[in-house]
Amino acid sequence: MPADAPSRGADLELPTASVLGHLKGGRELTAVAGLPTLRRWASNWHRLFFKLCRFSPPAGLLYRRRGSSYRTFVPSPLQFDGTLGFPGEGRTVEPATQRNRDALWNAFLVWLDSAGVDRALFTSVEGVVDIDSINCIFGRYGRDLYSAGRPFAHYSETLNAFAAKVPKARRLLQPAWDLAFSWKREEPGRHHTALPWQALLALVGAAFTWGWPRVAGALALAWGGLLRIGEVLQATRGDLTLPADVKHTVDYAYLTIRDPKTRYHAARHQAVHVDQPDILEIIDIAYGKLGKAERLWNFSGQTLRVRFRQLCAALSLPCEPGGRLPPLELSSLRAGGATWLMMQGEDSELVRRRGRWLSHRIMEIYVQEVSSLQLFGYLPEASKEKVFAALWAFKDVVAKARFFSTVGILPTVWYKLIAAGSIADA
């Protein structure tokens, strides 16, 4: 009914149809009521728009700026997620992590087909979601992964992939995560075994003897710079500054870290400082002649891991899981370097800054003075003899590797030359 319709001495006219009559439910009406106050001319245009288009605003979309002026009010075209906010406001996912999640999600879909479960339960998520069935199937999938010996990350990242695809279900996956927490209790984390400096030099000497200078350089750089092994794999020669690069005006090396792990919580641009003379000599032999664009390690990470185990096996050092002794791994290099640095000066703040840890508590996990020294107490005598024999020959092997690198002898023949020299000396 028009506001100025006659009401005295006349019958009331029938009410006219509302331009908002097509809206259903209180949430849509509340969303329209939440619009900022408009001028008369703007209100007329809005009324015409609603009448012609029968537009239904998404409930909850217009609340963030309900107090703004109509001149500045621009509703976001992006859908709102109550857990993460608008897209781009939540946690960012790295491209490598996203690729990994996509691969695990595809593997999960294949498992659904083999288990006779309809994919639509997980792929068609419009409207009401049967969250109880989803949690039940995720629990079954997690138990299958555990029975097959798959790593915990495969299950947790599958859950994260689903939560990213269906944000409204993110807070409803607690039963599925309960299984994940039970899995972690069954497989508690363990500290990395620290690699003693004696074993490091023995491994480096063996790597040079076998003609693996880049393996020797990677081990020395990770140990001396307290590096995560992934940071070594990503580095190029251009990221590494050696004393020779600056005409020996400094007696240390710097490595710029590409995409450091703590870049979102600490400095975005990080570098490591390496100043041990023996480590500098090894790094210079391994990487001094590389081009700026060449990677410090030009093979896969698995190749480095296999060669590290081969070197450990040659010296009878523990390297396989399931044995009586805790195995040495590539992660033992960072722990061993931190332990050695702590024992040299007892300066925990220096160790924390060199290792780029955010707190002393995290650093203490790596600084294991006792376990570093006890490794030799558990080794059999034959293994200790091999390690110390390689240690005593370290200086001679490094001198020969320096000579071979200087004159341009290919690493593939270093073993024969060093072996021939040893036989001649004998």
C-alpha positions in Angstrom: 0.0 0.0 0.0 1.4 3.4 -0.9 2.4 5.5 2.1 0.1 8.4 1.0 -3.0 6.3 0.3 -6.3 7.9 1.6 -7.3 6.4 4.9 -10.1 8.7 6.0 -13.6 7.9 4.7 -12.3 5.4 2.2 -11.6 1.7 2.1 -7.9 0.7 2.3 -6.4 -0.4 -0.9 -4.9 -3.9 -1.2 -1.2 -4.1 -0.4 1.1 -4.2 -3.4 3.6 -6.9 -4.0 6.9 -6.3 -2.3 10.0 -6.1 -4.3 11.6 -8.4 -1.7 8.7 -10.9 -1.7 10.8 -13.5 -3.5 13.3 -13.7 -0.6 12.8 -16.7 1.6 13.9 -17.1 5.2 15.1 -14.6 7.7 18.8 -14.9 6.8 18.3 -13.4 3.4 16.1 -10.6 4.7 18.7 -9.9 7.4 21.4 -9.7 4.8 19.5 -7.1 2.8 18.7 -5.2 6.0 22.4 -5.1 6.7 23.1 -3.0 3.7 24.5 0.5 4.5 21.9 3.4 4.5 21.4 4.6 0.9 20.4 8.0 -0.5 16.9 8.2 -2.1 18.0 7.9 -5.7 20.3 5.0 -4.9 17.4 3.3 -3.0 15.2 3.7 -6.1 17.7 2.0 -8.3 18.2 -0.9 -5.8 14.4 -1.3 -5.6 14.2 -1.5 -9.4 17.1 -4.0 -9.4 15.5 -6.3 -6.9 12.2 -6.2 -8.7 13.5 -7.0 -12.2 16.3 -9.5 -11.3 14.7 -11.1 -8.2 18.3 -11.0 -6.7 18.9 -13.1 -3.5 22.0 -12.0 -1.6 24.1 -14.7 -0.1 23.4 -14.8 3.6 26.3 -13.6 5.7 28.1 -12.0 2.8 27.4 -8.4 3.6 28.1 -8.1 7.3 31.7 -7.1 7.4 31.1 -3.5 6.2 27.5 -2.9 7.3 28.5 0.3 9.0 30.3 1.8 6.0 29.1 4.6 3.8 27.3 3.7 0.7 30.0 5.5 -1.3 32.7 3.2 -0.1 30.7 0.0 0.3 31.9 -2.7 -2.1 30.9 -6.2 -1.1 33.6 -8.8 -1.7 32.8 -11.2 -4.6 34.7 -14.0 -2.8 32.9 -16.6 -0.7 33.6 -16.3 3.1 35.0 -19.2 5.1 34.2 -19.1 8.8 37.5 -20.9 9.5 40.0 -19.1 7.3 38.1 -15.9 6.3 38.1 -14.8 2.7 40.5 -16.5 0.3 44.0 -15.2 0.8 43.4 -14.3 4.5 44.1 -17.8 5.9 47.2 -20.0 6.0 49.1 -20.1 2.7 50.1 -23.4 1.1 53.4 -23.7 -0.7 53.2 -25.0 -4.3 55.3 -28.1 -3.4 52.9 -28.9 -0.5 49.9 -28.4 -2.8 51.3 -30.8 -5.3 51.9 -33.4 -2.6 48.4 -33.0 -1.3 47.0 -33.4 -4.8 48.9 -36.6 -5.3 47.7 -38.0 -2.0 44.1 -37.0 -2.7 44.2 -38.8 -6.0 45.6 -41.9 -4.2 42.7 -41.6 -1.7 40.2 -41.5 -4.5 41.7 -44.6 -6.1 41.4 -46.3 -2.7 37.7 -45.3 -2.5 37.1 -47.1 -5.8 38.9 -50.2 -4.7 36.9 -50.2 -1.4 33.6 -49.8 -3.2 32.9 -46.3 -1.7 31.2 -43.8 -3.9 33.5 -40.8 -4.6 30.5 -38.5 -4.6 30.5 -38.5 -0.8 33.8 -36.6 -0.9 33.7 -34.8 -4.3 30.0 -33.6 -4.2 30.0 -31.4 -1.1 27.2 -28.9 -2.0 24.4 -28.7 0.6 24.3 -31.1 3.6 27.5 -33.2 4.1 27.3 -36.6 5.8 30.2 -35.8 8.1 29.7 -39.0 10.2 30.2 -41.2 7.1 33.2 -39.1 6.0 34.9 -39.5 9.4 34.2 -43.2 9.4 35.7 -43.7 6.0 38.7 -41.6 6.8 39.3 -43.7 9.9 39.2 -46.9 7.8 41.6 -45.3 5.3 44.0 -44.3 8.1 44.0 -47.8 9.5 44.8 -49.3 6.1 47.7 -46.8 5.7 49.0 -47.7 9.1 48.8 -51.5 8.4 50.6 -51.0 5.1 53.5 -49.2 6.8 52.8 -45.9 5.1 54.1 -42.7 6.8 51.9 -40.6 9.1 52.2 -37.6 6.7 50.2 -39.4 4.0 47.2 -39.6 6.3 47.5 -36.1 7.8 48.0 -34.4 4.5 45.0 -36.3 3.0 42.9 -34.8 5.8 44.3 -31.4 5.1 43.6 -31.8 1.4 39.9 -32.6 2.1 39.7 -29.7 4.6 41.0 -27.3 2.0 38.5 -28.5 -0.5 35.6 -28.4 1.9 36.3 -25.6 4.4 32.9 -25.9 6.1 33.9 -29.4 7.2 37.3 -28.4 8.6 36.1 -28.2 12.2 34.1 -31.4 12.0 36.9 -33.8 11.3 37.8 -34.4 15.0 37.1 -38.2 14.9 39.4 -38.6 11.9 42.1 -36.5 13.6 41.7 -38.7 16.8 43.0 -41.6 14.8 45.9 -39.4 13.7 46.8 -38.6 17.3 46.6 -42.3 18.2 49.0 -43.0 15.3 51.5 -40.5 16.6 51.4 -42.1 20.1 52.2 -45.5 18.5 55.1 -43.9 16.5 56.6 -41.4 18.9 59.1 -39.0 17.5 62.8 -39.5 18.2 65.8 -37.2 18.2 68.3 -37.3 15.4 71.6 -39.0 16.3 74.4 -36.4 16.3 77.3 -37.2 14.0 80.6 -36.7 15.8 83.3 -34.7 14.1 85.6 -37.7 13.9 83.0 -39.6 11.9 82.4 -36.6 9.7 86.0 -36.3 8.6 86.2 -40.0 8.1 83.2 -40.0 5.8 84.5 -36.9 3.9 87.8 -38.7 3.4 86.1 -41.8 2.1 83.9 -39.6 -0.2 87.0 -38.0 -1.7 88.7 -41.4 -2.1 85.8 -42.7 -4.0 85.7 -39.7 -6.3 82.6 -38.1 -4.8 83.7 -34.5 -4.1 80.1 -33.1 -4.1 79.1 -35.6 -1.5 82.0 -34.6 0.6 81.1 -30.9 0.2 77.4 -31.5 1.0 78.2 -33.4 4.2 80.7 -30.7 5.3 78.5 -27.8 4.4 75.5 -29.3 6.2 77.6 -30.1 9.3 79.6 -26.9 9.5 76.7 -24.6 8.7 74.1 -26.4 10.8 71.9 -26.7 7.7 68.8 -28.7 7.0 69.7 -31.1 4.2 66.9 -29.7 2.0 68.6 -26.3 2.2 71.8 -27.8 0.7 69.8 -29.5 -2.1 68.3 -26.2 -3.1 71.4 -24.1 -3.1 73.4 -23.0 -6.1 77.0 -21.9 -6.4 75.7 -18.3 -6.6 74.3 -18.6 -3.1 77.7 -19.6 -1.7 80.3 -17.0 -1.0 83.8 -18.5 -0.4 86.9 -16.6 0.9 88.4 -17.0 -2.6 85.4 -15.1 -4.1 86.4 -12.0 -2.2 90.2 -12.4 -2.6 90.6 -14.0 0.9 89.7 -10.7 2.6 87.5 -12.8 5.0 88.2 -16.2 6.5 84.7 -17.6 6.5 82.0 -18.7 4.0 78.4 -17.5 3.7 75.5 -19.5 2.2 72.2 -17.7 1.4 69.2 -19.9 2.2 66.5 -20.2 -0.4 63.0 -20.3 1.1 64.1 -20.9 4.8 61.7 -23.0 6.8 61.1 -20.3 9.4 60.6 -17.4 6.8 57.1 -16.8 8.0 58.1 -16.6 11.7 61.6 -15.1 11.6 63.7 -13.3 9.0 62.6 -13.9 5.5 66.2 -13.7 4.2 68.6 -16.0 6.1 72.2 -17.0 5.7 74.6 -19.4 7.4 78.2 -18.7 8.6 80.9 -21.4 8.2 84.4 -20.6 9.6 86.0 -24.0 10.5 89.3 -24.2 8.5 88.9 -27.9 7.6 85.3 -27.5 6.6 86.2 -24.4 4.4 88.9 -26.5 2.7 86.5 -29.3 1.9 83.8 -26.8 0.6 86.3 -25.0 -1.6 87.6 -28.2 -3.2 84.0 -29.4 -3.9 82.4 -26.2 -5.1 85.1 -23.7 -5.9 85.1 -24.2 -9.7 81.4 -24.5 -10.2 79.5 -22.0 -12.3 77.2 -19.5 -10.5 74.0 -21.2 -11.8 75.1 -24.8 -11.0 73.5 -26.5 -8.1 75.8 -27.6 -5.2 74.2 -31.0 -5.4 73.2 -31.9 -9.0 71.4 -35.2 -8.4 68.3 -36.2 -6.5 68.0 -36.2 -2.7 67.7 -39.9 -2.7 71.0 -40.3 -4.5 72.7 -38.3 -1.7 71.0 -40.4 0.9 72.0 -43.7 -0.8 75.7 -42.5 -1.1 75.7 -41.4 2.6 74.5 -44.9 3.6 77.2 -46.5 1.4 79.9 -44.4 3.1 78.6 -45.3 6.5 78.4 -49.0 5.6 82.0 -48.9 4.4 83.1 -47.6 7.8 80.7 -50.0 9.6 78.8 -47.1 11.1 75.1 -47.7 11.9 72.9 -46.5 9.0 69.9 -48.8 8.8 66.8 -48.5 10.9 65.9 -51.4 13.2 69.4 -52.2 14.3 70.8 -52.2 17.9 72.3 -48.8 17.4 70.4 -45.6 16.4 71.1 -45.1 12.7 73.0 -42.1 11.3 71.0 -40.1 8.8 71.5 -36.9 6.8 69.7 -35.1 9.5 72.5 -36.2 11.9 74.7 -33.6 10.2 72.8 -30.6 11.6 72.6 -32.2 15.1 76.3 -33.1 15.1 77.4 -29.6 14.0 75.3 -28.0 16.7 76.7 -30.4 19.3 80.3 -29.7 18.4 79.7 -25.9 18.4 78.2 -26.1 21.9 81.0 -28.1 23.2 83.6 -25.7 21.9 82.4 -22.6 23.8 79.3 -23.4 25.8 77.7 -20.4 24.1 74.1 -21.4 23.6 73.1 -18.1 22.1 75.8 -18.4 19.4 74.6 -22.0 18.6 71.0 -20.8 18.4 71.8 -18.0 16.0 74.0 -20.2 13.8 71.3 -22.8 13.6 68.6 -20.2 13.2 66.3 -21.7 15.8 63.5 -19.6 17.1 64.0 -20.6 20.8 66.5 -22.3 23.0 64.0 -25.1 23.7 64.0 -26.2 20.1 67.8 -25.9 19.9 68.2 -28.2 22.9 66.7 -31.1 20.9 69.7 -31.0 18.6 72.4 -30.3 21.1 73.1 -33.8 22.5 76.6 -33.7 23.9 76.3 -37.1 25.5 74.8 -39.0 22.6 77.4 -37.6 20.3 80.2 -39.0 22.3 78.5 -42.3 23.3 78.3 -43.4 19.6 81.9 -44.6 19.8 81.2 -46.4 23.1 78.6 -48.6 21.3 80.6 -49.2 18.1 82.5 -52.5 17.8 86.3 -52.3 17.7 86.5 -53.2 14.0 84.2 -50.2 13.2 86.2 -47.8 15.4 89.5 -48.9 13.8 88.0 -48.1 10.3 86.8 -44.7 11.4 90.0 -43.6 13.1 92.1 -45.1 10.2 90.2 -42.9 7.8 90.5 -40.0 10.2 94.3 -40.3 10.4 94.4 -40.3 6.6 92.1 -37.3 6.2 94.8 -34.7 5.8 96.6 -36.7 3.1 93.4 -37.4 1.2 92.4 -33.8 1.3 95.8 -32.7 0.0 95.5 -35.1 -2.9 92.0 -34.0 -3.7 93.1 -30.4 -3.7 95.9 -31.3 -6.2 93.6 -33.4 -8.4 91.0 -30.5 -8.5 93.7 -27.9 -9.3 95.2 -29.8 -12.2 91.8 -30.8 -13.6 91.9 -34.6 -13.0 88.3 -36.0 -13.2 86.9 -37.4 -10.0 86.1 -40.7 -11.6 89.8 -41.6 -11.5 90.6 -40.3 -8.0 90.1 -43.7 -6.4 92.6 -45.4 -8.7 95.2 -42.7 -8.2 94.8 -42.6 -4.4 94.9 -46.4 -4.2 98.0 -46.6 -6.4 99.7 -44.0 -4.2 98.8 -45.9 -1.1 100.2 -49.1 -2.6 103.4 -47.3 -3.6 103.8 -45.8 -0.1 103.4 -49.2 1.4 
